[in-house]
Amino acid sequence: MLRVHADMTRELDADLTLRHGLPLTSYEVLLYLADAPGGRRRMSELADSVLLSRSGLTRLVDRLERDGLLEREQCEEDARGYFAAITDKGRAVFTEARRTHLAGVRERFIDRLSREELRTLGALWGKIRRGR
């Protein structure tokens, strides 16, 4: 399982980086922001969603902000808290990158399994997650 995940992650990362200059970790951050209400999430919530340390997320957000793909907004209720918000440019880059990402997942994963295999796999993953 870990080898398949590592191989797929490496290949998807290479596709996104080559075609959009956007590593998979950056794509993941933009995904969470694009799907969030108002296109923004608190930095602490974002850190809990992605598989990065808080310091790793901060460095990544710094880079995405420099590239104009997101911006930070101070939280009005908590002066120490910040939101990360996707920009129009970030949304445009994400929309293009999403096509590449979904095509890569389909090619490397979904198209290699039958509908029945996908249903079985989904049921097994659901069973494992519920066991947390």
N, C-alpha and C positions, 0 to 999 in steps of 0.2 A: 504494500500500500504506500509506504513512504517513498519507495523508488519510483513508482508510477507518478505520484504527486510531484516529486522533485523533477522528473523528466518533463512532465506537462508544464509545470511552472517555469522551468528554464526555457522551453520552447515558446510558450506564450509571451514571456518577458522579451525574448529575442524578436518575435514578431512585432510587438508594440514599440519596442525601442527602434527597430529598423524603419518601420513605416511611419511612426508618429513622434519619435524622439521622447517617448513616454514609457518609462519602466513600469512593470506590473504593479509595484507598490504605489506609484503615483496614480495609476489608473484606478486602483482600489480606493484610494482616498477620494478621487473625483467621483467615483461610483456612489459612495456613501453620501457625498454632498449633493450630487445631482438628484438622488432619490429622496433626500430629506425635505421636509416642509420648508418652503422658502429658500431652498438650496443652501442651508447652513446647519451646522451642528456645533455644539460646544466642543471645545478641544478635548475635554475629558471624555465625552461620549465617543468622539472619533477615535481616541486612543484605545478605548475598550472594544471598538468594532474591528480595527485593523490589527494585524499580528506584528505590531512594532512596540518597542518600549516607548515610554512617554518622551524620552530625550530623542529617540530615533524619529518619532513623529514630528517633534518640534523642528528638527533639521530638515525633514522632508517638506513640511509646511513652509519653512523659510525659503526653500528652493522653488516650490510651486508659486509662492507669493512673488518672488523675484521674476519668475517667468510670466506673471500676470494671469495665472490660471485660478488663483483664489486670493482672497484678502481676509485679513483678520478684522474682527469687529469686537470692541469691548462690550462686555455684558453689563447692561444697565443695573441689573439686580445685584451683581457681585463685581465690584471694581477689580478684583483679582482675576476674574474669569474672562475668557475670550471665546468668540465663535470663529470658526473657519467658514467662509462663504464662497461658493463657486462664482466666478465672474462670467460674463458673456463669452469671453475668449476661452475660459476653461470649459464651459458647456459645449462650445463648438469643437474644441479638441477632443473632449470626451465623447461626443456623438460620433465623430469619425473613428476614434479608437474603439468604441464599443462594437462597431461592425467587424473590425479586425479580430477583436477578442472573441466575440460570439462565433465567428467563422472558425477560428482556431479551436475552440472548445468542441464545436460540432464535428470538425474534421478529425480531431485527435481522440474524441471520447464518444460522443453521442452516436455518430454514424457507425461506430464499430460494434455497437450492441443492438440487439433486437429490442422491440418494445417490451417484450416479456422480461428480458434481462434488465432493462432500465427500471421496470416496475419492481422487480425483485430487489435490485440494488437500493432503490429508494426506500422500500420497506425495511431493509436491513439497516440502512443508515438511520432511519427514524427510530428504530428499536434501540440502536446503540446510543443515540442522542438522548432519548428519554431516560436512559439508565444513569444519567449524570447525577 
